[in-house]
Amino acid sequence: MEGVFPGPYLAWYPLIPAADELESTREEVRRVIEDEGPFHGLIGFSQGAALAASLILQYSAESNPPVKCAIFFSGALPWLLSSELKSLHRRYSEFECKEITAFVPEHMKVLLAHYRHATFPRYTLDEEQALWLHPATTPLRFPVPTVFIHGGRKDYGIDQALALIGLGDEKTGVRVLNHEMGHTIPRDDYVTDEMTEMIAWAKEKGSYYL
């Protein structure tokens, strides 16, 4: 990143956010959407993609979500508040929560405790917490067309980027692009043309939900 973009390099929230840190960050983005929108969709890179995913999953119970598509570049897995998961999961009477240990990258093993608490449909938390989501632990799926762009084997976040794809819903539309350039937004002309086509697809398909 240093060779392309000057610092400082900031984060939306810590690696393991507290409930208030997650909610204050999402509230900031929601305020921009309300004050400066409407926006057709959300685009996010890495942790920014996780934040966008969290916001969109909040709308999964709505028939007319305020954003109509999402583009994720090298996306990390999202976080939701435990109270939100309780509410959203009430719509699902059957869901088989799979063993997720094999899905977790080595450097994220510290988050396994969060999976234990998030196991559908049981909750053991007495206080509000931010919970890390994996498609094997939740029936929630994105209610809008989604594009997932990742850097393949050179992408140090590839485990989460691939898992994030599992939160897409074929019923609303899913497209995937592997550019094999690592954890970055590529600037190669050929790949840029492919990305542009996918983004246009998401925008057009999302228009059906307007």
Secondary structure, DSSP 8 states (H G I E B T S, - for coil): -TTTS-S----SS-SS--HHHHHHHHHHHHHHHHHH---SEEEEETHHHHHHHHHHHHTTT-SS-S--EEEEES----EEEHHHHHHHHTT-S-------GGGS-GGGGGGHHHHHHH-TT----SS--EEE--TTT-----SS-EEEEE-GGG-TTHHHHHHHHTT--TTT-EEEEE--S-SS----HHHHHHHHHHHHHHHHHHGGG-
